[in-house]
Amino acid sequence: MLRSTIMSHMSEALTESKYRFKQLQDIEAEINWDKLSTLVEPHYLASSIGRNLVSVDSMIRIYFLQLRYSMSASGVEEALFQIEVLREFAKINMESGVIPHESCIDLFKQLIIEQGFEGELESTFELESMVAV
């Protein structure tokens, strides 16, 4: 009984992971990440958020995940530790040991807001294909 319950949960998690992977692959192709990085990078480097151990591209992707899945900074940090598909999307390598701390994620969000990039990033993220969560 316990084994079948565990197998059922594992099967559900795998199905959800495959769905999320496909969804994020589709989104990957829809967004011009280089354009967004070019926009934000000069301000990101100047701010020295988290000593810039995480690329601006990864931070923008993390910001996207935060918006997409309505997660707090601590929630997205935890999700990056636990969910490989999200790490792959955010271009985070666990072997490097660099997953941004929630305070770095919050500071990045604050930078986006202070520089007035919030509207541009959010409108870029509001594509028709992204409506269904």
For each residue, the residues with C-beta under 8 A, 3 or more apart:
1: 4 5
2: 5 6
3: 6 7
4: 1 7 8
5: 1 2 8 9
6: 2 3 9 10
7: 3 4 10 11
8: 4 5 11 12
9: 5 6 12 13
10: 6 7 13 14
11: 7 8 14 15
12: 8 9 15 16
13: 9 10 16 17
14: 10 11 17 18
15: 11 12 18 19
16: 12 13 19 20
17: 13 14 20 21 83 84 85
18: 14 15 21 22
19: 15 16 22 23
20: 16 17 23 24 83 85 86
21: 17 18 24 25 85 88
22: 18 19 25 26
23: 19 20 26 27
24: 20 21 27 28 85 86 89
25: 21 22 28 29
26: 22 23 29 30 129
27: 23 24 30 31 64 68 127 129 130
28: 24 25 31 33 89
29: 25 26
30: 26 27 127 129 130
31: 27 28 36 64 124 125 127
32: 35 36 124
33: 28 36 37 57 60 61
34: 37 38
35: 32 38 39
36: 31 32 33 39 40 60 121 124
37: 33 34 40 41 55 56 57 60
38: 34 35 41
39: 35 36 117 120
40: 36 37 43 44 56 59 60 111 112 115 117
41: 37 38 44 45 56
42: 45 46
43: 40 46 47 111 115 117
44: 40 41 47 49 52 56 59 108 111
45: 41 42 48 52 56
46: 42 43
47: 43 44 107 111
48: 45 51 52
49: 44 52 59 104 107 108 111
50: 53 54 100 101 103 104 107 108
51: 48
52: 44 45 48 49
53: 50 98 100
54: 50 58 59 62 92 98 99 100 104
55: 37 58 59 91
56: 37 40 41 44 45 59 60
57: 33 37 60 61 91
58: 54 55 61 62 90 91 92 100
59: 40 44 49 54 55 56 62 63 100 104 105 108
60: 33 36 37 40 56 57 63 64 121
61: 33 57 58 64 65 89 90 91
62: 54 58 59 65 66 76 80 90 100 105 108
63: 59 60 66 67 105 108 109 112 121
64: 27 31 60 61 67 68 121 125
65: 61 62 68 69 71 76 79 86 89 90
66: 62 63 69 70 71 72 73 75 76 105 109
67: 63 64 70 122 125
68: 27 64 65 125 130 133
69: 65 66 76 79 133
70: 66 67
71: 65 66 75 76 79
72: 66 75 76 102
73: 66 76 77 102 103 105 106 109
74: 77 78 102
75: 66 71 72 78 79
76: 62 65 66 69 71 72 73 79 80 102 105
77: 73 74 80 81 99 100 101 102 105
78: 74 75 81 82
79: 65 69 71 75 76 82 83 86
80: 62 76 77 83 86 87 90 92 99
81: 77 78 99
82: 78 79
83: 17 20 79 80 86 87
84: 17 87 88
85: 17 20 21 24 88 89
86: 20 24 65 79 80 83 89 90
87: 80 83 84 90 92 93 94 99
88: 21 84 85 91 92
89: 24 28 61 65 85 86
90: 58 61 62 65 80 86 87
91: 55 57 58 61 88
92: 54 58 80 87 88 98 99
93: 87 96 98
94: 87 97 99
95:
96: 93
97: 94
98: 53 54 92 93
99: 54 77 80 81 87 92 94
100: 50 53 54 58 59 62 77 104 105 108
101: 50 77 104 105
102: 72 73 74 76 77 105 106
103: 50 73 106 107
104: 49 50 54 59 100 101 107 108
105: 59 62 63 66 73 76 77 100 101 102 108 109
106: 73 102 103 109 110
107: 47 49 50 103 104 110 111
108: 44 49 50 59 62 63 100 104 105 111 112
109: 63 66 73 105 106 112 113
110: 106 107 113 114
111: 40 43 44 47 49 107 108 114 115
112: 40 63 108 109 115 117 118 121
113: 109 110 116 117 118
114: 110 111
115: 40 43 111 112
116: 113 119 120
117: 39 40 43 112 113 120 121
118: 112 113 121 122
119: 116 122 123
120: 39 116 117 123 124
121: 36 60 63 64 112 117 118 124 125
122: 67 118 119 125 126
123: 119 120 126
124: 31 32 36 120 121 127
125: 31 64 67 68 121 122 130
126: 122 123 130
127: 27 30 31 124 130
128: 131
129: 26 27 30
130: 27 30 68 125 126 127
131: 128
132:
133: 68 69
